[in-house]
């Protein structure tokens, strides 16, 4: 998965005064949307990302980055305290709702998980 040519669109990389351990569970997902739907998908994710930043302290990073070379693609960087924290986030009411809203606009995705990523 190539991670060049990205621009921040939504979310947070790290909260101020928060240290992210190198043992954080990290997932990077590249999504492809229906033509012209990337902005709509980002808009649907705003409430979920805001909630995660304010309330889910075991979600260390949740950020969408637009692929500037491909107008219908974006990458999400996710870092969690543990695999269990990732599961809790993905199964939360807000995340399930968001995924339901964007499902018809997503044409495909590639996901790579890391147990340790020191950045």
Secondary structure, DSSP 8 states (H G I E B T S, - for coil): ----SEEEEEEES--TT----TT-EEEEEEEEESTT-HHHHHHHHHHHHHHHHHH-TTEEEEEEEEETT-TTEEEEEEEESSHHHHHHHHHSHHHHHHHHHHGGGEEEEEEEEES----
